[in-house]
């Protein structure tokens, strides 16, 4: 009888169809999540006109879902470390899909905002749990890449939202965009049937037979016998407390990560909420304005995959720092009068280095924290970052309300990119100092 740690088996496993399955189901969940989050930017010009909303009121209404996401990330991230990733994902998925359907029945801005807040709680909780689950199944050499590919479903959801909006808004009205969320909800039983639980969580819960079967599916060549004792050794942490995020040299890196999340999500949601409206004000039609949202999300998907690939081969923190610098530059140039092809290119780069970098932040956080606090660490980083997501639409509404020139609006959106790049520089320096301290003790 042997005692086996499951983590080295997972870390060194060959890439198999089972990895594809986990990545595909998590990616599908994030497609639905992304659709729900970007839907507000798609319907914003229509509901502003129908309900007579000022830019500041529209910005506040857009922040309801993001305010809910903050609570959802904090609550469901910690909860899933106790009840399991799969149950946490199921609760969040049902919550945001059901509330999104109800949004289609809203008859006033206040009612609309309440449903968006509830949907936001589910969206905020699903993201960190899906990332944690993918991270816990991915081989170490491909971890950033697989998490990034999986998370690119978020950008696909944004593209789907814009594409559906181009077709459905003129024909069926803004309500139809929310009723479409009934389709994903019908798939929930199928997703729950095929989506596996975290192997590490199963071992910690004493469900070793289930863990053994999943290990065999993960890597059919692994030498795991029926009488082997499985364990999930967590070298990074021993509990699921928020305080663990500040122990063992993690304090500065955790704070830097939170600041980067805040700035990145501010840029993502400022752009996703206000880009169609800003471009409509600049003289583009509604269809053209929504096509800019498509370019933004297509860039996000490409940036996530490229960044994940670079992160697995080089230093992931350096990659994020470079992406934030590129985000600040590309967004600040959006307000300059440019030829249409160049404008699309700048929006593509802005999407790649904001939405794409958000995905890389999740991947980096999942690798930084140990198994027992991984969802807690991801949830708190995402939850703190949601404050930036709340500020983004509000900032856009405030800037629109004072009628600033187009270029100054985009420069204001770009400043957080420079701040996030500095935060990543601090994160990198702190990590190096901690590694040197450990080497000196050894």
Secondary structure, DSSP 4 states (H G I P E B T S, - for coil): --EEEHHHHHHTPPP-HHHHHHHHHHHHHHHHHHHHHHHHHHHHHHHHHHHT--HHHHHHHHHHHHHHHHHHHHHHHHHHHHH-HHHHHHHHHHHHHHHHHHHTT--SHHHHHHHHHHHHHHHHHHHHHHHHHHHHHS-GGGHHHHHHHHHHHHHHHHHHHHHHHHHHHHHH-THHHHHTTHHHHHTHHHHHHHPPPPHHHHHHTT-HHHHHHHHHHH-TT----TTPEEE---SS-SS--GGGGGTTTTHHHHHHHHHHHHHHHHHHHHHHHHHHHHHHHTT--HHHHHHHHHHHHHHHHHHHHHHHHHHHHS-HHHHHHHHHHHHHHHHHHTTS---HHHHHHHHHHHHHHHHHHHHHHHHHHHHHS-GGGHHHHHHHHHHHHHHHHHHHHHHHHHHHHTT--HHHHHHHHHHHHHHHHHHHHHHHHHHHHHHHHHHHH-
